[in-house]
């Protein structure tokens, strides 16, 4: 006969497994289409270079490294 500790552990395990299995699951009514998701594109960021600015200084202001900033300048 299983002990109460074993039964409680088993119940918690079953609860945890079902919670993880349903996490992030979206359920939609069967009689209609799934809702449309609209993601707005952010506006491009502009920056006016001031006297004394360098790529490193500007990159630090925006929390990126200089290579990323230069790559964005080339593509944008």
C-alpha positions as CSV (number, residue, x, y, z in Angstrom):
1,X,0.0,0.0,0.0
2,X,1.5,3.4,-1.0
3,X,2.2,5.8,1.8
4,X,0.5,9.2,1.9
5,X,3.8,10.9,1.1
6,X,4.1,8.8,-2.1
7,X,0.5,9.7,-3.1
8,X,1.1,13.4,-2.4
9,X,4.3,13.3,-4.5
10,X,2.5,11.5,-7.3
11,X,-0.4,14.1,-7.3
12,X,2.1,17.0,-7.4
13,X,4.0,15.3,-10.3
14,X,0.7,14.8,-12.2
15,X,-0.3,18.5,-11.6
16,X,3.1,19.8,-12.7
17,X,3.1,17.7,-15.9
18,X,-0.4,18.9,-16.9
19,X,0.5,22.5,-16.1
20,X,3.6,22.4,-18.2
21,X,1.8,20.6,-21.1
22,X,-0.9,23.3,-21.3
23,X,1.4,26.3,-20.8
24,X,1.2,28.7,-23.8
25,X,-1.6,26.7,-25.3
26,X,-4.2,29.0,-27.1
27,X,-7.6,27.5,-27.5
28,X,-10.0,29.0,-30.1
29,X,-13.6,28.3,-30.7
30,X,-14.0,25.6,-33.4
31,X,-16.7,27.6,-35.2
32,X,-14.6,30.6,-36.1
33,X,-11.1,31.6,-37.4
34,X,-8.2,32.3,-35.1
35,X,-7.8,35.9,-34.2
36,X,-5.5,38.0,-36.3
37,X,-2.3,39.2,-34.5
38,X,-1.1,42.7,-35.5
39,X,2.4,43.7,-34.7
40,X,3.2,47.3,-35.2
41,X,6.7,48.1,-36.6
42,X,8.6,50.6,-34.5
43,X,9.5,53.9,-36.0
44,X,13.2,54.2,-37.0
45,X,15.3,55.9,-34.4
46,X,17.2,58.9,-35.6
47,X,20.1,60.7,-33.8
48,X,21.7,64.0,-34.7
49,X,25.5,63.6,-34.4
50,X,27.0,66.4,-32.3
51,X,30.5,67.8,-32.1
52,X,32.6,65.4,-30.1
53,X,30.5,62.3,-30.8
54,X,32.2,59.1,-31.9
55,X,30.7,55.8,-32.9
56,X,31.7,54.4,-29.5
57,X,30.0,57.2,-27.6
58,X,26.8,57.0,-29.6
59,X,26.7,53.2,-29.3
60,X,27.1,53.4,-25.5
61,X,24.2,56.0,-25.3
62,X,21.9,53.4,-27.0
63,X,23.3,50.3,-25.3
64,X,24.7,48.6,-28.4
65,X,28.2,47.8,-29.5
66,X,29.9,49.9,-32.2
67,X,29.8,47.1,-34.8
68,X,26.0,46.8,-34.4
69,X,25.6,50.6,-34.8
70,X,27.8,50.7,-37.9
71,X,25.9,47.7,-39.4
72,X,22.6,49.5,-38.8
73,X,23.9,52.6,-40.5
74,X,24.9,50.7,-43.6
75,X,21.5,48.9,-43.9
76,X,19.3,51.8,-42.9
